[in-house]
Amino acid sequence: MRSSSFAKHLSDAGKSVWDRLPVRLRERRPVVVAGSWIHKLALRLSGRSQSESTWFLRNEPLLLTIRDVVSDNFKYSEAVRLCVVGCGSGAEIHSVLWTLRRARRDLRILPIGIDISSSAIAKAKTRTFTLEDAELAGGFLQSRREPILSEESMAELFDRDGESLRVKDWIASGVQWEIGDARDPAVLEKFVLQDVVIANNFLVHMKEQEATACLRNILQLVKPGGFFICRGVDLDIRERAARQFRLSPIQLRIEEIHGAAPDLDARRYWPWKYYGLEPLDKRRRNWVQRYASVFQVPKESQGSFRAMGKAAGAAGSKS
């Protein structure tokens, strides 16, 4: 049996048993450990596919945490370099800019959106959507009947012209859109180091080795003392990177971010699908580092991750 067929057979058969377990039983330590083993198998055997879009205000506790981190660390009228890697068609970067600019109108935010898809970038540049678009219909939440945005949020985010909704000028102002592959070190070297780098919801769709290399590459874009936000990634990969690069987890709203509505849906697929999200387990000694999504990069004087990476590459080429 081919690995993909085996994975599907395992998923279909096992999930039917798993779904019959009482919720309290699923939360017991031996069952969680068994679930983690099943999920590792799903990660290894499953095929992967990317999506070009997310949706507006996807994880509001995360947006609020980004707002608070920026507000607490940047002075009045200071410039903030912000880069969203894997920006898709723009819903995420516009959500972040709306959240930041409505809270701190004084800041000079210099935003960059990078994505491998030329069609996604082309749509992002128009900043125009309809209610039927995934960005406003909620992606895998499309089966839900209630709207994903309140009428108040819609009015603040968009100018409406019939069925067309266009992100307001004051939100979208100054975004630099770039087509590029975040797996390629040469792509990210084109940009100066950033104060805030966001890489959400695309690393999970890469196999382990590829995702690990991509995450390390993206980290080289963050300046010393800057902030790195990473959600939608295999937790083992992110945890290893946080430990290796001595990233400091921001402890604000860890549980709320992990428990936000989209992730509640993602947890329905754990442990049987590679994109399923494991339940937060405070019994782990390292639970803060494992489940945090926002990190601060060390402020070492010896230089940035980029400089360290170049030095390591040069040393490797001489050996």
N, C-alpha and C positions, 0 to 999 in steps of 0.2 A: 504494500500500500504506500503511495507517495506521501511525503510528509504533510503536504497541505490537506490531503484527503484524511489522513490520520488525525490531524489537528481538528478538522471539522467534525469527524466522528466522535472524538473525545469530548469536544465542546457540546455537541448536541446531546450525547448520552449523559455526560456528567452534569450538565446544567439542569436537566430535568430532575435529577436527584437533589442537586444543591437547592433549587428553588422550593423544594418541599420541606427543607429544614426550617424550623422555627427561627426567627430573628435572634432570639436570645442564645440559641445554640451556635449560630454562625459567629457570634461575638466571643465565644470561648476560645482561649488561647490555642488548644490543640487544633481546632477547626481553622483558625486564622493561619496557623503555621502550614496546615495542609493546603489552604487556599493560596498561600505564597508559593508553595512548590508547584501547584497547578499553573499559576500565572507565569512563573519562570519558563515552564514548558510551552505555554502559549506564546510567550515572547520569542522563543527560539524557533518555533515551527510555523508561525503565522506569516503570511505575506503582508506587505505594507502598501498603502496608497495615501497620497497627499491630497489635501483640499485647498482650493485657492481662497476660501472665504471663511471668516468667522462672523460674529454678529456684534452689534453695538451693545455696549455696557454688559459684556458677557459675564464678568465676575466683578460685581460692584465692591465687595470688600477689598479686592486686590486694587481696584482703581483708587479707593479711599486711602489705602496704605501707601500707594505711590504718591498721592497728593500730600500725605502727612510727612513722608520721608523728604520730599522735595521742599516742602514748606519749612521744615525744621533745619535744613542744611544749606539753604541758599538765602543770601541777604537781599535786602530791598534792591530792586532793579538789576539784579545780577543776571548774567547770561547763563543759560542752562542748555548744554548740548544733549539732545535726546535722540536715540536711534531705536527704531523698532525693526528688528530683523525678522523676515518672514511676515511682512506687513500685509500680504494678500491684497485685497481690493480696498483697504483703507479703514475698515470699521474700527479696528483696534486703535490705531494711532489717532484717529479722530476722537475716539472715546477718551483716550488719555489726555489729549489736548483740551478737550471740553472740561474735563475734571480739573486739570491744572489751571487753565486760564480763567475759569470762573472763580477759583479760589485765590489766585495770585496774579492779578492783572498787571502787576508791576514787573514781573519776571520777563526777560527776553529769551523766550524758548526758541531754540534753533533745531527744528525737527528734521530727521531723515527717515524715510521709509525704504527698506530694501526687500526685494523679493525676486525669486528666480523666474517667476512667470511674467512674461511681457504683457499678456492679456490682463492679468490682475493689476499690474501697474497702470496700464492704459485706463482701466475702469477707475482706479483710485484717483487718477488725475482729474477725472470728470467730477468726482465726489458727488455723483448723482445716483439715486437708488429709487426703487419702487417698493411698495409693501410686500410684493411677491418675492423680492430678492431674498436670498438666504441671510444676508446681512441684517435684514429687518424681520425675517420670518423665523429666525432662531435656529438655523442649521438642523441638528438632530432633534431639536425641540419643536420642529414644525408640526408635529401631531397635536401639540397643545392648542387649546382653543383661545386662551387668553393672550392678548398682545404682549410682546416681550418688553415694550417700552410704554411708559405712562404717557398720557396726552401732554403733560407738562414737559417731560423730557423731550418728546417729539418736537414741541414748539420751540424749545431752547436750542435743539441741535440743528434743525432744518428750516430752510425756506421752502414753502410748498407751492408748486405750480401744477394744478390738476393732480395727476397720479405721480408726478415727479417730485422727489424730495432731494434737495441739494444742501449739503453741509454748509453752514453759515460761514461767511468770510472770516469773521473774527476768530473762529475755531481753527479753520484750515490754513490760515495765513502762514506763508513761508515754508511749507513742507517741501523738502527736496526729495524727489522720487528717483530711485535708482534700481535698475535691473541688475541682479547679481546673485551668484551662488555662494551662500554663507559657508559652504564646505571648502571654498577656494581661498587660501590665505591672501592671495594677491588682490582679491576683491575688497576685503576689509582694510587692507593697507592703504587704499586710496583715501580713507577718511581719517581726520584727526581723532584723537582719543575722545571718548564721550563720557559725560557725567553720569548718564543713565542709559543702560542698554536693556532692551526688552526682547526676549526670545521665547514666545509662548506658542504652544499647541502645534508644533510641527516636528520637533525632535522625536516625539513618541512614534511618529510614522517612519522612523529610520531604524535599521538594524543596529545592534549594540555598538559594534566597532565604528560604524559611520556616525552614529549619534554622538559617541564619545569624542571623536576627532572634531566634529562640527562644534560641539559645545566648547571645547578648548580653544578653537579658532575664534569663536565669538567673544570669549572672555578677553582676548587680546585687544578688543576694541574698547574696553573699559579702562578709564584712567585710574591711577592709584587713588584710593579713597572714594572711588565712584560706586555706583550701585548697579547690581545685576538682578534682573527679574526673569525668572524662568519657570514656566508652568506648562503642563502638557508634555511631560518627559518621563521616561522610565526612572522611578525614584532611586534605584540603585545607581544609575549613571550620574544623576545630579548629586547624590550624597557623596559618591567617590570624588567628584570634581570639587565639591565644597571642602572636603577634607584635604585633598591634594593641594589646592590653591589657598587654603586657609581663609575661606570666605566666612564672614561673620553673619549668621542668620539674624534678620530683623524679626523680633518675636511678636510684633504687633499683628493681631488678627489672624494668626496661623490657623486656628480652628475654623474661623468664619470663612476664610479663603478656601480651605479644603472642603468645607461643607456648603459652599455656594451652590445654587440650584443646578447649573450645568454639570457640576461635578457629582451631584447626587445622581444625575442621570448616568454619568460615566461609571459610577460605582455599581450600577445595575449589571454592568458587563464584566465586573471582576468576580472571579479570577479567570473567566473563560476566554476573554478577548484580550489581545495585547494592549488595546487602548483602555481597558478597564482600570479604574482607580481604586487602590486598596483603601480600606477604612483606616482612619487615623487611629493609631495605637499608642497611647501614652505609656504603656507598659515597657516600651522600648527605652533603653537608657539614653539613646541618641535621638529621641523623637523630635526635638526642636529642629535639629539640623536636617533630619530626614524630610520633614513635612513643611518646612519653611519654603516660601517661593521668592522672597526678597532677601538679597544678601548685599553686604558692603565688602568691597574689595580692599585688601590691606593697603596701608599707606606707606609701605617700605620706601626708604630713600634710594634703594639701589635701582629703582626704575620700574617701568610698567611690565605687564605680562608680555606685551609686544616685544619690548627690548629683550626680555629674557628668552622669548621664543626664537628671536633672530640669533641670539648668542648660541642657543642650543643647536640651531640648525647649522650655523657656521662650524661649530665644533664637530658636528656629525659629518659634515662634508670633508673635513680634514682627516678624519680617522679612516 
